[in-house]
């Protein structure tokens, strides 16, 4: 009977070790996914900045073209 108890304890210990290894692997996987998500968020933020800068540049170019098409106030005044 004693060997049956030892065998049961061994199986229990093996299950605990296996469970611990699985939990460790799961934690590493989740950390890797979180790292990738953070990287993607950083890239998205940087792209938003670039898009905003390009939109502002396009806007000011358009404003410059509109201002360039209009005659200046000084030309409209009579001497």
DOKOL-180546 format. One record per residue (C-alpha): x, y, z; chain; residue in one letter; residue number from 1. Coordinates in Angstrom, 3 decimals. Layout:
BEGIN
@x:X&y:Y&z:Z&chaine:A&residu:A&num:NUM
...
END
This chain:
BEGIN
@x:0.000&y:0.000&z:0.000&chaine:A&residu:X&num:1
@x:2.873&y:2.310&z:0.667&chaine:A&residu:X&num:2
@x:4.078&y:2.050&z:-2.913&chaine:A&residu:X&num:3
@x:0.581&y:2.993&z:-4.090&chaine:A&residu:X&num:4
@x:0.767&y:6.162&z:-2.019&chaine:A&residu:X&num:5
@x:4.214&y:6.982&z:-3.395&chaine:A&residu:X&num:6
@x:2.979&y:6.410&z:-6.938&chaine:A&residu:X&num:7
@x:-0.016&y:8.688&z:-6.352&chaine:A&residu:X&num:8
@x:2.238&y:11.378&z:-4.896&chaine:A&residu:X&num:9
@x:4.599&y:11.050&z:-7.853&chaine:A&residu:X&num:10
@x:1.737&y:11.437&z:-10.314&chaine:A&residu:X&num:11
@x:0.498&y:14.456&z:-8.385&chaine:A&residu:X&num:12
@x:3.949&y:16.036&z:-8.385&chaine:A&residu:X&num:13
@x:4.353&y:15.373&z:-12.096&chaine:A&residu:X&num:14
@x:0.972&y:16.955&z:-12.771&chaine:A&residu:X&num:15
@x:1.980&y:20.009&z:-10.712&chaine:A&residu:X&num:16
@x:5.248&y:20.387&z:-12.625&chaine:A&residu:X&num:17
@x:3.499&y:19.953&z:-15.957&chaine:A&residu:X&num:18
@x:0.875&y:22.496&z:-14.951&chaine:A&residu:X&num:19
@x:3.590&y:24.923&z:-13.898&chaine:A&residu:X&num:20
@x:5.395&y:24.543&z:-17.219&chaine:A&residu:X&num:21
@x:2.162&y:25.107&z:-19.097&chaine:A&residu:X&num:22
@x:1.404&y:28.207&z:-17.036&chaine:A&residu:X&num:23
@x:4.913&y:29.520&z:-17.698&chaine:A&residu:X&num:24
@x:4.543&y:28.960&z:-21.442&chaine:A&residu:X&num:25
@x:1.146&y:30.689&z:-21.393&chaine:A&residu:X&num:26
@x:2.586&y:33.675&z:-19.518&chaine:A&residu:X&num:27
@x:5.447&y:34.002&z:-22.002&chaine:A&residu:X&num:28
@x:2.987&y:33.830&z:-24.904&chaine:A&residu:X&num:29
@x:0.792&y:36.536&z:-23.375&chaine:A&residu:X&num:30
@x:3.825&y:38.748&z:-22.749&chaine:A&residu:X&num:31
@x:4.915&y:38.332&z:-26.367&chaine:A&residu:X&num:32
@x:1.446&y:39.258&z:-27.625&chaine:A&residu:X&num:33
@x:1.341&y:42.304&z:-25.317&chaine:A&residu:X&num:34
@x:4.742&y:43.392&z:-26.617&chaine:A&residu:X&num:35
@x:3.569&y:43.080&z:-30.229&chaine:A&residu:X&num:36
@x:0.384&y:45.013&z:-29.477&chaine:A&residu:X&num:37
@x:2.381&y:47.795&z:-27.829&chaine:A&residu:X&num:38
@x:4.699&y:47.947&z:-30.828&chaine:A&residu:X&num:39
@x:1.759&y:48.173&z:-33.214&chaine:A&residu:X&num:40
@x:0.211&y:50.946&z:-31.102&chaine:A&residu:X&num:41
@x:3.481&y:52.913&z:-31.182&chaine:A&residu:X&num:42
@x:3.672&y:52.538&z:-34.960&chaine:A&residu:X&num:43
@x:0.040&y:53.604&z:-35.320&chaine:A&residu:X&num:44
@x:0.690&y:56.665&z:-33.171&chaine:A&residu:X&num:45
@x:3.717&y:57.613&z:-35.239&chaine:A&residu:X&num:46
@x:1.712&y:57.164&z:-38.427&chaine:A&residu:X&num:47
@x:-1.019&y:59.425&z:-37.033&chaine:A&residu:X&num:48
@x:1.590&y:62.121&z:-36.424&chaine:A&residu:X&num:49
@x:2.916&y:61.800&z:-39.975&chaine:A&residu:X&num:50
@x:-0.607&y:61.853&z:-41.413&chaine:A&residu:X&num:51
@x:-1.428&y:64.981&z:-39.406&chaine:A&residu:X&num:52
@x:1.737&y:66.710&z:-40.580&chaine:A&residu:X&num:53
@x:1.009&y:65.829&z:-44.208&chaine:A&residu:X&num:54
@x:-2.595&y:67.014&z:-43.894&chaine:A&residu:X&num:55
@x:-1.462&y:70.317&z:-42.369&chaine:A&residu:X&num:56
@x:1.121&y:70.786&z:-45.107&chaine:A&residu:X&num:57
@x:-1.476&y:70.096&z:-47.811&chaine:A&residu:X&num:58
@x:-3.871&y:72.556&z:-46.157&chaine:A&residu:X&num:59
@x:-1.296&y:75.339&z:-45.966&chaine:A&residu:X&num:60
@x:-0.244&y:74.712&z:-49.556&chaine:A&residu:X&num:61
@x:-3.862&y:75.056&z:-50.626&chaine:A&residu:X&num:62
@x:-4.251&y:78.239&z:-48.568&chaine:A&residu:X&num:63
@x:-1.082&y:79.593&z:-50.196&chaine:A&residu:X&num:64
@x:-2.459&y:78.851&z:-53.648&chaine:A&residu:X&num:65
@x:-5.742&y:80.577&z:-52.862&chaine:A&residu:X&num:66
@x:-3.899&y:83.608&z:-51.494&chaine:A&residu:X&num:67
@x:-1.641&y:83.611&z:-54.535&chaine:A&residu:X&num:68
@x:-4.651&y:83.706&z:-56.884&chaine:A&residu:X&num:69
@x:-6.172&y:86.785&z:-55.226&chaine:A&residu:X&num:70
@x:-4.877&y:90.273&z:-55.911&chaine:A&residu:X&num:71
@x:-3.203&y:91.959&z:-52.938&chaine:A&residu:X&num:72
@x:-5.039&y:94.743&z:-51.136&chaine:A&residu:X&num:73
@x:-2.301&y:97.215&z:-51.989&chaine:A&residu:X&num:74
@x:-2.959&y:96.740&z:-55.726&chaine:A&residu:X&num:75
@x:-6.672&y:97.503&z:-55.353&chaine:A&residu:X&num:76
@x:-6.231&y:100.886&z:-53.732&chaine:A&residu:X&num:77
@x:-6.379&y:103.988&z:-55.845&chaine:A&residu:X&num:78
@x:-3.419&y:106.412&z:-55.637&chaine:A&residu:X&num:79
END
